[in-house]
Each structure stands twice: as structure tokens, then as C-alpha cells.
């Protein structure tokens, strides 16, 4: 009787070990997938940061020039662009 119970217990433990092994493999795959996704996201953020930095440099150059007509044109363009986008999305 004791040997049969031991066999049942060992079979139960073996099933649990197999389940844990599959779960750990699935977790490993999921972690690898997320790491690749985060790496791509980091690279995209770096490239976006570069584009944004270039845009900010251009804004600085525009604002450093004391031409009031240029400033007025720039502000008016932004206002018109904002209004167009606002009315198109409504």
C-alpha cells in the first residue's frame, strides 16, 4: 500500500515539475519578447530625441533673430495650423 501511495505522489510531483518547467519556459520567452520590444522602443525614443533636438535648435535660431515680422508669421502659422486641426477633428 505504501509503495502505491509513493508512486502516486511521485507521479503528482512529476506532473507539477513538468508544469513548472513549461511555465518557466513560457516566462523566459515572454521576457525575451518584452526585452526586444523595449530595445526597439528605446531606439525609437533616441531617434525621436534627435529629431526633437534639431527642431528645438531651429526654434532657438528663429527666436534669436529679432525680426518681429518673422515672429508674427511663425505665431500666426501655428495658430492657423491649430485651428485647422481643431476643426478637422471636430
DOMARDO-185552 format. One record per atom (N, C-alpha, C): residue number from 1; atom name; x, z, y. Coordinates in pm, whole numbers, plus 50000, padded with zeros to 5 digits. Example, Ala and Ser with C-alpha at 12.3 -4.5 7.8 and 13.67 -1.06 7.14 Angstrom:
# DOMARDO-185552
+-----+------+-------+-------+-------+
: pos : site :    px :    pz :    py :
+-----+------+-------+-------+-------+
:   1 :    N : 51319 : 50780 : 49431 :
:   1 :   CA : 51230 : 50780 : 49550 :
:   1 :    C : 51320 : 50780 : 49670 :
:   2 :    N : 51285 : 50708 : 49775 :
:   2 :   CA : 51367 : 50714 : 49894 :
:   2 :    C : 51290 : 50787 : 50003 :
+-----+------+-------+-------+-------+
This chain:
# DOMARDO-185552
+-----+------+-------+-------+-------+
: pos : site :    px :    pz :    py :
+-----+------+-------+-------+-------+
:   1 :    N : 50081 : 50000 : 49882 :
:   1 :   CA : 50000 : 50000 : 50000 :
:   1 :    C : 50086 : 50000 : 50126 :
:   2 :    N : 50188 : 50082 : 50127 :
:   2 :   CA : 50274 : 50092 : 50244 :
:   2 :    C : 50346 : 49959 : 50272 :
:   3 :    N : 50384 : 49891 : 50166 :
:   3 :   CA : 50455 : 49764 : 50186 :
:   3 :    C : 50363 : 49658 : 50246 :
:   4 :    N : 50239 : 49657 : 50207 :
:   4 :   CA : 50142 : 49562 : 50264 :
:   4 :    C : 50119 : 49591 : 50412 :
:   5 :    N : 50110 : 49717 : 50445 :
:   5 :   CA : 50093 : 49754 : 50586 :
:   5 :    C : 50216 : 49714 : 50667 :
:   6 :    N : 50333 : 49734 : 50608 :
:   6 :   CA : 50457 : 49694 : 50675 :
:   6 :    C : 50460 : 49543 : 50697 :
:   7 :    N : 50418 : 49468 : 50595 :
:   7 :   CA : 50414 : 49321 : 50608 :
:   7 :    C : 50318 : 49279 : 50719 :
:   8 :    N : 50200 : 49342 : 50724 :
:   8 :   CA : 50103 : 49311 : 50830 :
:   8 :    C : 50160 : 49344 : 50967 :
:   9 :    N : 50224 : 49458 : 50975 :
:   9 :   CA : 50284 : 49500 : 51102 :
:   9 :    C : 50394 : 49403 : 51144 :
:  10 :    N : 50476 : 49360 : 51047 :
:  10 :   CA : 50584 : 49265 : 51077 :
:  10 :    C : 50526 : 49130 : 51119 :
:  11 :    N : 50419 : 49085 : 51055 :
:  11 :   CA : 50355 : 48960 : 51094 :
:  11 :    C : 50299 : 48970 : 51236 :
:  12 :    N : 50239 : 49084 : 51266 :
:  12 :   CA : 50187 : 49106 : 51401 :
:  12 :    C : 50298 : 49106 : 51504 :
:  13 :    N : 50408 : 49172 : 51470 :
:  13 :   CA : 50523 : 49175 : 51562 :
:  13 :    C : 50582 : 49035 : 51579 :
:  14 :    N : 50591 : 48959 : 51469 :
:  14 :   CA : 50645 : 48824 : 51476 :
:  14 :    C : 50559 : 48736 : 51566 :
:  15 :    N : 50427 : 48750 : 51554 :
:  15 :   CA : 50337 : 48673 : 51641 :
:  15 :    C : 50357 : 48710 : 51787 :
:  16 :    N : 50372 : 48839 : 51812 :
:  16 :   CA : 50394 : 48883 : 51951 :
:  16 :    C : 50527 : 48833 : 52005 :
:  17 :    N : 50629 : 48836 : 51921 :
:  17 :   CA : 50761 : 48786 : 51963 :
:  17 :    C : 50752 : 48637 : 51995 :
:  18 :    N : 50683 : 48561 : 51911 :
:  18 :   CA : 50667 : 48418 : 51936 :
:  18 :    C : 50591 : 48392 : 52065 :
:  19 :    N : 50487 : 48472 : 52088 :
:  19 :   CA : 50410 : 48459 : 52211 :
:  19 :    C : 50496 : 48488 : 52333 :
:  20 :    N : 50573 : 48596 : 52326 :
:  20 :   CA : 50661 : 48630 : 52438 :
:  20 :    C : 50767 : 48524 : 52460 :
:  21 :    N : 50816 : 48465 : 52352 :
:  21 :   CA : 50917 : 48359 : 52364 :
:  21 :    C : 50858 : 48238 : 52435 :
:  22 :    N : 50735 : 48199 : 52399 :
:  22 :   CA : 50670 : 48086 : 52466 :
:  22 :    C : 50643 : 48118 : 52612 :
:  23 :    N : 50597 : 48240 : 52637 :
:  23 :   CA : 50569 : 48280 : 52776 :
:  23 :    C : 50696 : 48278 : 52861 :
:  24 :    N : 50805 : 48328 : 52805 :
:  24 :   CA : 50929 : 48329 : 52882 :
:  24 :    C : 50979 : 48186 : 52907 :
:  25 :    N : 50958 : 48097 : 52811 :
:  25 :   CA : 50995 : 47956 : 52832 :
:  25 :    C : 50910 : 47893 : 52940 :
:  26 :    N : 50780 : 47923 : 52940 :
:  26 :   CA : 50691 : 47870 : 53044 :
:  26 :    C : 50728 : 47924 : 53181 :
:  27 :    N : 50762 : 48052 : 53187 :
:  27 :   CA : 50804 : 48113 : 53315 :
:  27 :    C : 50931 : 48047 : 53364 :
:  28 :    N : 51024 : 48022 : 53273 :
:  28 :   CA : 51150 : 47956 : 53312 :
:  28 :    C : 51124 : 47817 : 53370 :
:  29 :    N : 51038 : 47741 : 53306 :
:  29 :   CA : 51004 : 47607 : 53357 :
:  29 :    C : 50938 : 47616 : 53493 :
:  30 :    N : 50850 : 47712 : 53510 :
:  30 :   CA : 50781 : 47729 : 53639 :
:  30 :    C : 50879 : 47767 : 53749 :
:  31 :    N : 50971 : 47854 : 53718 :
:  31 :   CA : 51072 : 47895 : 53816 :
:  31 :    C : 51160 : 47776 : 53855 :
:  32 :    N : 51201 : 47697 : 53757 :
:  32 :   CA : 51280 : 47578 : 53787 :
:  32 :    C : 51204 : 47481 : 53876 :
:  33 :    N : 51077 : 47461 : 53847 :
:  33 :   CA : 50994 : 47372 : 53928 :
:  33 :    C : 50984 : 47423 : 54071 :
:  34 :    N : 50959 : 47552 : 54086 :
:  34 :   CA : 50948 : 47609 : 54221 :
:  34 :    C : 51081 : 47604 : 54295 :
:  35 :    N : 51191 : 47624 : 54225 :
:  35 :   CA : 51322 : 47616 : 54290 :
:  35 :    C : 51348 : 47474 : 54342 :
:  36 :    N : 51313 : 47373 : 54263 :
:  36 :   CA : 51331 : 47236 : 54310 :
:  36 :    C : 51242 : 47208 : 54430 :
:  37 :    N : 51119 : 47257 : 54425 :
:  37 :   CA : 51026 : 47236 : 54536 :
:  37 :    C : 51078 : 47306 : 54663 :
:  38 :    N : 51130 : 47427 : 54649 :
:  38 :   CA : 51184 : 47498 : 54764 :
:  38 :    C : 51308 : 47430 : 54820 :
:  39 :    N : 51390 : 47374 : 54734 :
:  39 :   CA : 51508 : 47299 : 54780 :
:  39 :    C : 51466 : 47178 : 54861 :
:  40 :    N : 51366 : 47103 : 54812 :
:  40 :   CA : 51317 : 46987 : 54887 :
:  40 :    C : 51257 : 47031 : 55020 :
:  41 :    N : 51184 : 47141 : 55019 :
:  41 :   CA : 51122 : 47190 : 55141 :
:  41 :    C : 51231 : 47232 : 55241 :
:  42 :    N : 51335 : 47295 : 55193 :
:  42 :   CA : 51446 : 47335 : 55280 :
:  42 :    C : 51514 : 47214 : 55341 :
:  43 :    N : 51534 : 47110 : 55261 :
:  43 :   CA : 51595 : 46988 : 55313 :
:  43 :    C : 51506 : 46922 : 55418 :
:  44 :    N : 51375 : 46921 : 55392 :
:  44 :   CA : 51281 : 46865 : 55490 :
:  44 :    C : 51284 : 46945 : 55620 :
:  45 :    N : 51292 : 47078 : 55607 :
:  45 :   CA : 51298 : 47162 : 55727 :
:  45 :    C : 51425 : 47135 : 55806 :
:  46 :    N : 51536 : 47116 : 55736 :
:  46 :   CA : 51661 : 47086 : 55804 :
:  46 :    C : 51652 : 46955 : 55881 :
:  47 :    N : 51593 : 46854 : 55818 :
:  47 :   CA : 51581 : 46725 : 55887 :
:  47 :    C : 51483 : 46736 : 56004 :
:  48 :    N : 51377 : 46814 : 55988 :
:  48 :   CA : 51283 : 46835 : 56098 :
:  48 :    C : 51349 : 46909 : 56212 :
:  49 :    N : 51433 : 47005 : 56177 :
:  49 :   CA : 51505 : 47080 : 56280 :
:  49 :    C : 51596 : 46986 : 56360 :
:  50 :    N : 51659 : 46890 : 56291 :
:  50 :   CA : 51744 : 46794 : 56360 :
:  50 :    C : 51664 : 46706 : 56456 :
:  51 :    N : 51549 : 46660 : 56410 :
:  51 :   CA : 51464 : 46576 : 56496 :
:  51 :    C : 51416 : 46656 : 56615 :
:  52 :    N : 51373 : 46780 : 56592 :
:  52 :   CA : 51324 : 46865 : 56699 :
:  52 :    C : 51435 : 46896 : 56799 :
:  53 :    N : 51554 : 46916 : 56750 :
:  53 :   CA : 51667 : 46942 : 56838 :
:  53 :    C : 51694 : 46822 : 56928 :
:  54 :    N : 51688 : 46702 : 56871 :
:  54 :   CA : 51707 : 46582 : 56952 :
:  54 :    C : 51598 : 46566 : 57056 :
:  55 :    N : 51475 : 46598 : 57019 :
:  55 :   CA : 51364 : 46590 : 57114 :
:  55 :    C : 51382 : 46691 : 57227 :
:  56 :    N : 51423 : 46812 : 57191 :
:  56 :   CA : 51445 : 46914 : 57294 :
:  56 :    C : 51558 : 46873 : 57388 :
:  57 :    N : 51662 : 46810 : 57335 :
:  57 :   CA : 51770 : 46763 : 57422 :
:  57 :    C : 51719 : 46658 : 57520 :
:  58 :    N : 51630 : 46571 : 57473 :
:  58 :   CA : 51573 : 46469 : 57563 :
:  58 :    C : 51486 : 46534 : 57669 :
:  59 :    N : 51408 : 46637 : 57630 :
:  59 :   CA : 51326 : 46709 : 57728 :
:  59 :    C : 51414 : 46776 : 57833 :
:  60 :    N : 51522 : 46838 : 57787 :
:  60 :   CA : 51613 : 46903 : 57882 :
:  60 :    C : 51668 : 46802 : 57981 :
:  61 :    N : 51704 : 46683 : 57930 :
:  61 :   CA : 51759 : 46581 : 58017 :
:  61 :    C : 51655 : 46537 : 58120 :
:  62 :    N : 51530 : 46523 : 58077 :
:  62 :   CA : 51424 : 46482 : 58169 :
:  62 :    C : 51399 : 46591 : 58273 :
:  63 :    N : 51395 : 46716 : 58229 :
:  63 :   CA : 51365 : 46824 : 58321 :
:  63 :    C : 51482 : 46856 : 58414 :
:  64 :    N : 51603 : 46823 : 58373 :
:  64 :   CA : 51718 : 46848 : 58459 :
:  64 :    C : 51724 : 46750 : 58576 :
:  65 :    N : 51672 : 46631 : 58555 :
:  65 :   CA : 51667 : 46537 : 58667 :
:  65 :    C : 51559 : 46584 : 58762 :
:  66 :    N : 51585 : 46576 : 58889 :
:  66 :   CA : 51496 : 46633 : 58990 :
:  66 :    C : 51393 : 46531 : 59039 :
:  67 :    N : 51371 : 46427 : 58965 :
:  67 :   CA : 51277 : 46326 : 59008 :
:  67 :    C : 51134 : 46377 : 58987 :
:  68 :    N : 51063 : 46400 : 59097 :
:  68 :   CA : 50927 : 46452 : 59086 :
:  68 :    C : 50832 : 46346 : 59032 :
:  69 :    N : 50859 : 46219 : 59058 :
:  69 :   CA : 50773 : 46113 : 59006 :
:  69 :    C : 50783 : 46106 : 58854 :
:  70 :    N : 50902 : 46122 : 58801 :
:  70 :   CA : 50921 : 46123 : 58656 :
:  70 :    C : 50848 : 46241 : 58592 :
:  71 :    N : 50860 : 46356 : 58658 :
:  71 :   CA : 50795 : 46476 : 58607 :
:  71 :    C : 50644 : 46457 : 58607 :
:  72 :    N : 50590 : 46404 : 58714 :
:  72 :   CA : 50446 : 46382 : 58724 :
:  72 :    C : 50401 : 46284 : 58616 :
:  73 :    N : 50476 : 46177 : 58595 :
:  73 :   CA : 50442 : 46077 : 58493 :
:  73 :    C : 50444 : 46141 : 58354 :
:  74 :    N : 50543 : 46223 : 58328 :
:  74 :   CA : 50555 : 46289 : 58198 :
:  74 :    C : 50436 : 46383 : 58175 :
:  75 :    N : 50405 : 46465 : 58272 :
:  75 :   CA : 50294 : 46560 : 58257 :
:  75 :    C : 50163 : 46485 : 58244 :
:  76 :    N : 50142 : 46385 : 58325 :
:  76 :   CA : 50019 : 46306 : 58319 :
:  76 :    C : 50005 : 46237 : 58183 :
:  77 :    N : 50115 : 46188 : 58129 :
:  77 :   CA : 50111 : 46123 : 57997 :
:  77 :    C : 50070 : 46222 : 57889 :
:  78 :    N : 50125 : 46343 : 57895 :
:  78 :   CA : 50087 : 46445 : 57797 :
:  78 :    C : 49940 : 46482 : 57808 :
:  79 :    N : 49891 : 46494 : 57930 :
:  79 :   CA : 49751 : 46530 : 57950 :
:  79 :    C : 49661 : 46419 : 57896 :
:  80 :    N : 49693 : 46295 : 57926 :
:  80 :   CA : 49612 : 46183 : 57878 :
:  80 :    C : 49618 : 46177 : 57726 :
:  81 :    N : 49736 : 46192 : 57669 :
:  81 :   CA : 49750 : 46191 : 57524 :
:  81 :    C : 49669 : 46303 : 57460 :
:  82 :    N : 49674 : 46421 : 57517 :
:  82 :   CA : 49596 : 46534 : 57466 :
:  82 :    C : 49447 : 46504 : 57471 :
:  83 :    N : 49401 : 46449 : 57582 :
:  83 :   CA : 49259 : 46417 : 57595 :
:  83 :    C : 49214 : 46310 : 57496 :
:  84 :    N : 49297 : 46210 : 57476 :
:  84 :   CA : 49263 : 46105 : 57380 :
:  84 :    C : 49253 : 46163 : 57239 :
:  85 :    N : 49350 : 46243 : 57200 :
:  85 :   CA : 49347 : 46303 : 57067 :
:  85 :    C : 49228 : 46397 : 57054 :
:  86 :    N : 49198 : 46472 : 57160 :
:  86 :   CA : 49085 : 46564 : 57157 :
:  86 :    C : 48954 : 46490 : 57135 :
:  87 :    N : 48933 : 46382 : 57209 :
:  87 :   CA : 48808 : 46309 : 57197 :
:  87 :    C : 48799 : 46229 : 57068 :
:  88 :    N : 48911 : 46187 : 57013 :
:  88 :   CA : 48909 : 46115 : 56885 :
:  88 :    C : 48879 : 46208 : 56769 :
:  89 :    N : 48921 : 46333 : 56779 :
:  89 :   CA : 48899 : 46427 : 56669 :
:  89 :    C : 48764 : 46497 : 56678 :
:  90 :    N : 48695 : 46482 : 56786 :
:  90 :   CA : 48562 : 46546 : 56801 :
:  90 :    C : 48459 : 46479 : 56723 :
+-----+------+-------+-------+-------+
